[in-house]
Amino acid sequence: KEHFGEWIQLDGSFHAWFEQRGPKGCLMNMVDDATGKTMNRLGEQETIWTAAGVLRRWIEKYGIPRALYTDWKNVYKQRPTEKQLLRGEAPVTQFGRMGQRLGIHIIAAHAPQAKGRIERNNGVHQDRLVKKLRRKGIQTYQAANAYLEADYLPEHNRRFARSPAQPEDYHLAAPSAERLNEIFRLETERWVSNDWVVRYEGRYLQLQPP
């Protein structure tokens, strides 16, 4: 792509980031296609909250990207069941719902080779980041994320990012923190009975009639 914010690749990279000093983890990695600019966060697994966390940090720093390129994983995008196909429904994950409310188009790659840019970027981090974490003696996710934010990512982007082919920034303006709090949360649909009771995970919740 030619514009910053037009197309962002998102992927989780599982690796022994702390070597023998700490647990294995997953580096949630975002790479802009036009510039190679990178944002990442380290966590235990590739979950809804690690993915949402790195996306929110990107939005707070740069704005809302137009499109995300992800894997076919339940976190991001699900294939429709036979019943959904017959009804013409498209399944939406929690992450997909967050993307819809932000106006982000989420596209799933059909093969790892389609995400060559971010796969190569993961390899760079598996080489450079592991060595830097070793030198710093870092062995926890919290300390690693503080180091990524303060030192590693600014230096990495200065060295590897490039200017886009077109100068226009395609990011949309970032919403307020309050609005982001409303978007980055889990939602589920439930029926309200005639006596204003909702059943959720084995519990009965009494609502006050309007």
N, C-alpha and C positions, 0 to 999 in steps of 0.2 A: 504494500500500500504506500501511498505518497504522503499521507497526512498523519501527524501525531494524534493518537486517540481514535483512529479510524478502525483499527483491528488489533486486538490484544490477545495473545496466546496465554492460556492459563493451564498449569500442570502441577502435579505433585511429584516430587522426587524423593524416593525412599533410599536412605543411605546411612552408613555409620558415621554421622557427622561429627560426633565426639570421639570417634575411634573407640578405645577401651575405657575412656574416662566417664562415660555416661551412656544413657539409653540410645538406641537407634531412633530415628525420627523421620519426619516428612517435611521437606522444604516446599512450601507453597510458592510457586514462582509465576510471576507475570512479566511478559516481554512484549513491548510495543513493536509491531511489525515494521513500521516506517523508520524508527529511530534505534531500535535495539535497547531502549531504556528499560531498566529492570526494577522490579519491586518484589521482595519476598519476605516470608515469615516462616519460622520454624515451629513445628508442633509434633505431637505424638503420632497422629494419623491424618489421612486426607478426609476430613469430616466437613460437614456443612459449616461449622463455626471457623475452622481454619481457612476454608475457601472464602467465606464471607468476611473474615478478618482482614485478609490481604486485599480483597476488593475494596473494602471500606477505606483502608489506608490509602490505596491508590486514588480513590475519589476525593478524599480529603486533601490530598497533595496536588493532584492534577485536574480533577473534574471527572465527569461521567463519560467513559468510553462508549463509542457507538456499538461495538460488537465484541464478543468474547468467543474464542475458539477453544473448545475443551474436548475431553474424552467422552465416550459413551459410558458414563458411570452414573450410578443412582444419585450421587450427590448433585450432578449437573443436569442430566437429561436422561429420561427413560424411554425405552421403546414401548409403543402402545400394545396393550393386550388385544386378543381377538375381539373381545366384547367392545373395547374402546374403538377399534377400527370399524366395527359394524355401526357404532353410534356416531362415527365421525368425530370422536373426541381425541384430543392430544394430551397425554399426561404431562402434568407440570410438577416439578419437584419444588421443595421449599426454596432452593437456590434460584430455580427458574422463576418462581413467583417474585422473588426479590428483584431479579433482573427485569422482569416485565414492569414492575412499578417504577424502576429507574429509567425505563426506556432502552434497555440494553438488549440487543439481539444476540442470543446464545446459539452458536453453531457447533455441532459435535463432529469431530474428525472420524473418518471411517477406517483409518489405519495410522499406526505410529509414524510412518514415513511422511504423512501429511503435516506433521508438526515438527519438521526438521529443525526449524530455528530454535524452538524452545528446548528440544532434546539436546542440541549442541550447547545451549546456554546452561542446561543442567550439568553437562559434563564439565564446563568451566568452573561452576561452583563446587562440584565434587573434588576438583583439583585445588583451586585457590582457597575456597572458604575453609575446607578441612584443615589446611596448613595454618591459616590465620587463627582459627579457633584453637589449634594446638599451641601456637606461640602465646596466645593470651591466657591459656589454661582454662578456657570456658568449657563448662560441662553441664549447663542447664539451659532449657528452652528460653527462660526469661532473660538470662544474661546474654544468650546468643542473639535474641531479638533486639535487645538494647544496643549491642555491638553492630548489628546489621544496620539499624537506623542511624546511628551516630557516625560510624566510620566506614564500614564495608561498602554499603550501597553508594554513598556519595563518591567514593574513590573508584568503584567499579564503573559507574555511569560516566564519570569523567574520562575514564580510559577507553571504554568500549562503545558508548553511545555515539551516534552520528546525527548530523542534521537531516531532516526529512526532505524529500524531493520538492514538496510544496510547503510554504511557510505557515499556511492557515492551520490553527489548532482545531481539531474536530471534536474535542471534548465539550460536553455540555457543562454548564455551571454546577458546582457542587451544592446540594441542598444544605439546609441548616442541620446542626447536630441533632436537634429535636426531630426533624423529619427523617434523618437517617436512623434514629432509634426506632421510629415507627415502621420503617421498611425492613431493617435487619432484625427480625424476630420471627419465631415460628408461628404459623397459623394453621388451624384445622377447622373443618366444617362439622357441625353437629346439628341435629334436629332439636327444636324446642317443642316440648310436649304442650298439651292444652292447659296443664296446670303450671306452666312456666318452669319446667325442670329440664336441665340438660344433663345427660349422662356422659361422663368422660373418664376413661381408664378406671372403670369400676366404681366411680364416685358419682353421687347425685348432687348436682349444684342447683340450688333454688334461686331463680332470678326474680327480681321485683318487677311486676307488670308496669308498663309505662303509664 
